[in-house]
């Protein structure tokens, strides 16, 4: 099987930047935001190496999985034949009804 290319959706890049900004404003420094960014990058490297490491969720005609990052975030990714796309970062403390993939 050929190696799949890993990409990040524009939406998830914006979401991560918003989270970093939130914690910078709340905590007065970048420490937690940068820690979360680093954890997301490490998780994405693991996903790229072991595509099916995450928990699979049932979506019609889509192969979507997620991994837990920093205990309270889920990083969702979609697997297609040639590509893996990080599609969402989700704070598990939020209402699951609001989660749109």
DATA-V675494 format. One record per pair of residues at least 6 apart in sequence whose ideal C-beta (glycine too) atoms are under 6 Angstrom apart, sorted by the first residue. I is the first residue (numbers start at 1). J is the second residue. Records with the same first field share a line. If there is no record, write none. Layout:
I = J  J
//
This chain:
4 = 82  83  84
5 = 83
6 = 48  84
7 = 85
8 = 86
9 = 85  87
12 = 86  88  89
15 = 89
16 = 89
20 = 33
23 = 32  33
24 = 30  33
36 = 70
39 = 69  70
40 = 69
43 = 67  69  75
47 = 77
51 = 79
54 = 65  66  67
55 = 66
56 = 65
57 = 64
63 = 79
64 = 78
65 = 77
66 = 74  76
67 = 75
69 = 75
72 = 91  92
73 = 89  91
74 = 90  92
75 = 89
76 = 87  88
77 = 84  86
78 = 85  87
90 = 99
//
